[in-house]
Amino acid sequence: MRGGGILGVIVLVWLLIGVVAAYQRDYFTNSSTNCATAGSIALTVVVGPLNYAGVNPKVTNCNLPEPSQ
């Protein structure tokens, strides 16, 4: 049972490091809001500490499905 709590803390710290990396890249102050920007923010947060190892995920082409008629 104790391993689940430790794993949860590790995941939380991982994601917090990703949020800090996204903040340092000024993703939250950018005024353009579109699918590619949201995807880049999400990828940066999920990648977490790997951002500081040189990983720079970016979404450039984002195609959302159109709603049905």
C-alpha positions in Angstrom: 0.0 0.0 0.0 2.8 2.4 0.7 4.2 2.2 -2.8 1.0 3.9 -4.2 1.5 7.0 -2.1 5.2 7.3 -3.2 4.2 6.8 -6.8 1.6 9.5 -6.5 4.1 11.9 -5.1 6.6 11.1 -7.9 3.9 11.8 -10.5 2.8 15.0 -8.9 6.4 16.3 -8.7 7.0 15.2 -12.3 3.9 17.2 -13.5 4.8 20.2 -11.4 8.3 20.3 -13.0 6.5 20.3 -16.4 4.3 23.2 -15.4 7.4 25.2 -14.3 9.0 24.5 -17.6 5.9 25.6 -19.5 5.8 28.8 -17.4 9.5 29.5 -18.1 8.8 29.2 -21.8 6.0 31.8 -21.4 3.3 29.5 -22.7 0.8 30.9 -20.2 1.3 34.6 -21.2 1.0 34.0 -24.9 -2.2 35.6 -26.2 -2.7 33.3 -29.1 -5.0 30.4 -28.1 -5.4 27.6 -30.5 -5.2 23.8 -30.7 -1.4 23.8 -31.4 -0.7 26.1 -28.4 -2.8 23.9 -26.1 -1.1 20.8 -27.4 2.4 22.2 -26.8 1.5 23.2 -23.3 0.1 19.8 -22.5 3.1 18.0 -24.0 5.5 20.2 -22.1 3.7 19.4 -18.8 3.6 15.7 -19.5 7.3 15.5 -20.5 8.2 17.1 -17.2 11.9 17.0 -16.2 12.9 15.9 -19.7 12.4 19.5 -20.8 15.6 20.3 -19.0 17.4 17.5 -20.8 16.8 19.1 -24.2 13.4 17.8 -25.1 11.3 20.6 -26.6 7.9 19.2 -27.6 5.8 21.4 -30.0 2.6 20.8 -31.8 2.6 22.5 -35.2 -0.3 21.0 -37.1 -3.5 20.4 -35.2 -6.7 19.2 -37.0 -9.8 19.0 -34.9 -12.8 17.1 -36.2 -15.8 19.2 -37.3 -19.1 18.7 -35.5 -21.7 16.7 -37.4 -24.5 18.4 -39.1 
